Amino acid sequence: MANKAPEPLPLHMAELTATQFLDIWNKFDADGNGCIEGKELEHFIRELELARKSASDPSNASFKDRMKEFMQKFDENGDGKIEMSELAQILPTEENFLLCFRQFVGSSAEFMAAWRKYDTDRSGYIEANELKGFLSDLLKKANRHYDDKKLNEYTQTILKMFDLNGDGKLGLSEMARLLPVQENFLLKFQNFKLSAEEFEAIFNYYDKDGNGYIDEHELDALLRDLYQKHKMAVVPQNLASSKKSIMALSDGGKLFRTELEIVLCKDPSV
């Protein structure tokens, strides 16, 4: 009789995002060498289990047994260490891809420089058939080497992830998920989400000449207004960080309406 296939590890049912995984990983990979071991690994696994939506183990196996099974599955060379790329296999396919791809992407400024080449009308979208070129430019700007086979793989995976309605368009607000967490300009402004009317009013106030963009000095004043509107303390360090993140979207110091709208609006029109 054929051997019964082993039950998957409980951790394979983890409903974790790439961001959650990386937050937990960085907590334990203190030296940043890309692997964890020993007691740190045990603590890492415990925290992963707690981060799951359902941390119950249907097999009722002890933590020691789960650790043993876990190491057998992932520690291929038996050195007692686990690398992030190996451990990322526990993530859902999409989140695993995001985690791995983020290791190859540069800064938000490089991302936007590549994006702007294709979004020439500043619509906040690029066409799906331009994706391969965009990814190629992005990886070159980040000084990453790749072959055509890998580029095709990236292109097809991202199309499946982001062009869900098959309309042949890929939005900036979605594609920004490819950026490393610390570089993702969208994640930094969750407290600033404005309605379309609020955004229109505040943008027009600072775009006094009506040319469709504001500069860095006008952005500084705009952000101060937003901090005060949301009763947030205007901490110079936070303000500078916010301004730097948003100005990474600018083109030669010009921050256009559609780019700022993507960051600050609840429902951007793009």
Secondary structure, DSSP 8 states (H G I E B T S, - for coil): ---------GGGG----HHHHHHHHHHH-TT-SSEEEHHHHHHHHHHHHHHSS----TT---HHHHHHHHHHHH-TT-SSEEEHHHHGGGS-HHHHHHHHHHTT---HHHHHHHHHHH-TT--SEEEGGGHHHHHHHHHHHTT----HHHHHHHHHHHHHHH-TT-SSEEEHHHHGGGS-GGG-GGGGGGGG-B-HHHHHHHHHHH-TT-SSEE-HHHHHHHHHHHHHHTT----HHHHHHHHHHHHTT-BTTBEEHHHHHHHHBSS---
